[in-house]
Amino acid sequence: MSSNPPPTGLQLRSLVKPSGELEISLLSVATPEPAPDEVVVRIEATPLNPSDIGLLFGAADISTAKVSGTPTSPVVTAQISERLMPSMAGRLGQSLPVGNEGAGVVVAAGSSNAAQALLGKTVAVLGGAMYAQYRCIKADQCLALPAGTTPAEGASCFVNPLTALGMVETMRREGHQALVHTAAASNLGQMLNKICLKDQIGLVNIVRKPEQAALLKSIGARYVCDTSTPAFMADLTQALVDTGATIAFDATGGGKLAGQILSCMEAALSRTATEYSRYGSTTHKQVYIYGGLDTSPTELNRNFGFAWGMGGWLLFSFLQRIGAPAAQALRQRVAAELKTTFASHYSKEISLAEALQPEAIAVYGQRATGTKYLINPNKAVSS
């Protein structure tokens, strides 16, 4: 029933101590014997998504990170300010595994037909604890990848693709006709552009650098607004007029951007209003915050009437709301378009030990566009 994986493997863990110190280390953990409906996956690719970095470092100040130990068994420590420690209360003293998704080869399988059918197959997995050399998981949580697909190609086929599809599905279910997306040059943003182009949906992209705007335009994006230009607000308003977008998904979270989007939506709607109302447009405008790239408070200048809303949007909650059949339909679309619409790009592949080196943390810790790293837990440490 198996190809006899080793009895132990490395797993990356994150611990917040009551003293206010974060500790990230590699532990040797036992490789479980799979139950009848389980498989053991040799993880060969797992991305460092912003949500993973959030769990990995918690509320710690990355600039205080220090590395000790050995090259093959490093330990990272960093400080958490007293002001932020209350937000860590729920995880104090717990050594938490990290990594939402990944891909690899099934090297052991339980006795059930579903598990045995996956033995030797390359699969993608969404289930947490993916920053590990071996992961035991139920067979029905695995997505068998098309023949010829590598683990690296399938590593990010859940979080970003399903988030992008979820945004479009939310737009449709809530009665909007087009949408706005911030941090739009990211891997996720590029996928969203491809979806909207294919499905003929209006999409307004917001970026913060000219090179990011150029990247999106090179893949066919029509509406790209750059926050670094003096004409940003005017450009955004015109794009909203052209598309009719009244729902936005904001990855930044903090600062003025969410409020600016609502203001421009109101301004766009006012251009087509047939009569004045002191309460503003009656068309509902919605901004969902789904990330926290900007950790400062969200600032609103309420000049957008009363028909508006702001809230949080989380992929896993969305998938639960739409139910298993609808969620499975989204997964099947991802599998069918894995090398086209949902292709991911990484700036570097690193090992588990290399993920804890200062030079790597300094890059991926920025969570910046174009700096996404891929961990291969079974990659040897570079000499």
Rosetta blueprint (number, residue, H / E / L):
1 M L
2 S E
3 S L
4 N L
5 P L
6 P L
7 P L
8 T E
9 G E
10 L E
11 Q E
12 L E
13 R E
14 S E
15 L E
16 V E
17 K L
18 P L
19 S L
20 G L
21 E E
22 L E
23 E E
24 I E
25 S E
26 L E
27 L E
28 S E
29 V E
30 A E
31 T L
32 P L
33 E L
34 P L
35 A L
36 P L
37 D L
38 E E
39 V E
40 V E
41 V E
42 R E
43 I E
44 E E
45 A E
46 T E
47 P E
48 L L
49 N L
50 P H
51 S H
52 D H
53 I H
54 G H
55 L H
56 L H
57 F H
58 G L
59 A L
60 A L
61 D L
62 I H
63 S H
64 T H
65 A L
66 K E
67 V E
68 S E
69 G E
70 T L
71 P L
72 T L
73 S L
74 P E
75 V E
76 V E
77 T E
78 A E
79 Q E
80 I L
81 S L
82 E L
83 R L
84 L L
85 M H
86 P H
87 S H
88 M H
89 A H
90 G H
91 R H
92 L E
93 G L
94 Q L
95 S E
96 L E
97 P E
98 V L
99 G L
100 N L
101 E E
102 G E
103 A E
104 G E
105 V E
106 V E
107 V E
108 A E
109 A E
110 G L
111 S L
112 S L
113 N H
114 A H
115 A H
116 Q H
117 A L
118 L L
119 L L
120 G L
121 K L
122 T E
123 V E
124 A E
125 V E
126 L E
127 G L
128 G L
129 A L
130 M L
131 Y L
132 A E
133 Q L
134 Y E
135 R E
136 C E
137 I E
138 K E
139 A H
140 D H
141 Q H
142 C E
143 L E
144 A E
145 L L
146 P L
147 A L
148 G L
149 T L
150 T L
151 P H
152 A H
153 E H
154 G H
155 A L
156 S L
157 C L
158 F L
159 V H
160 N H
161 P H
162 L H
163 T H
164 A H
165 L H
166 G H
167 M H
168 V H
169 E H
170 T H
171 M H
172 R H
173 R H
174 E L
175 G L
176 H L
177 Q L
178 A E
179 L E
180 V E
181 H E
182 T E
183 A L
184 A L
185 A L
186 S L
187 N H
188 L H
189 G H
190 Q H
191 M H
192 L H
193 N H
194 K H
195 I H
196 C H
197 L H
198 K H
199 D H
200 Q L
201 I L
202 G E
203 L E
204 V E
205 N E
206 I E
207 V E
208 R L
209 K L
210 P H
211 E H
212 Q H
213 A H
214 A H
215 L H
216 L H
217 K H
218 S H
219 I L
220 G L
221 A L
222 R L
223 Y E
224 V E
225 C E
226 D E
227 T L
228 S L
229 T L
230 P L
231 A L
232 F H
233 M H
234 A H
235 D H
236 L H
237 T H
238 Q H
239 A H
240 L H
241 V H
242 D H
243 T H
244 G L
245 A L
246 T L
247 I E
248 A E
249 F E
250 D E
251 A L
252 T L
253 G E
254 G E
255 G E
256 K L
257 L H
258 A H
259 G H
260 Q H
261 I H
262 L H
263 S H
264 C H
265 M H
266 E H
267 A H
268 A H
269 L H
270 S H
271 R L
272 T L
273 A L
274 T L
275 E L
276 Y L
277 S L
278 R L
279 Y L
280 G L
281 S L
282 T L
283 T L
284 H L
285 K E
286 Q E
287 V E
288 Y E
289 I E
290 Y L
291 G L
292 G L
293 L L
294 D E
295 T E
296 S E
297 P E
298 T E
299 E L
300 L L
301 N L
302 R L
303 N L
304 F L
305 G L
306 F L
307 A L
308 W E
309 G E
310 M E
311 G E
312 G E
313 W L
314 L L
315 L H
316 F H
317 S H
318 F H
319 L H
320 Q H
321 R H
322 I H
323 G L
324 A H
325 P H
326 A H
327 A H
328 Q H
329 A H
330 L H
331 R H
332 Q H
333 R H
334 V H
335 A H
336 A H
337 E L
338 L L
339 K L
340 T L
341 T L
342 F L
343 A L
344 S L
345 H L
346 Y L
347 S L
348 K E
349 E E
350 I E
351 S L
352 L L
353 A L
354 E H
355 A H
356 L H
357 Q L
358 P H
359 E H
360 A H
361 I H
362 A H
363 V H
364 Y H
365 G L
366 Q L
367 R L
368 A L
369 T L
370 G L
371 T L
372 K L
373 Y E
374 L E
375 I E
376 N L
377 P L
378 N L
379 K L
380 A L
381 V L
382 S L
383 S L
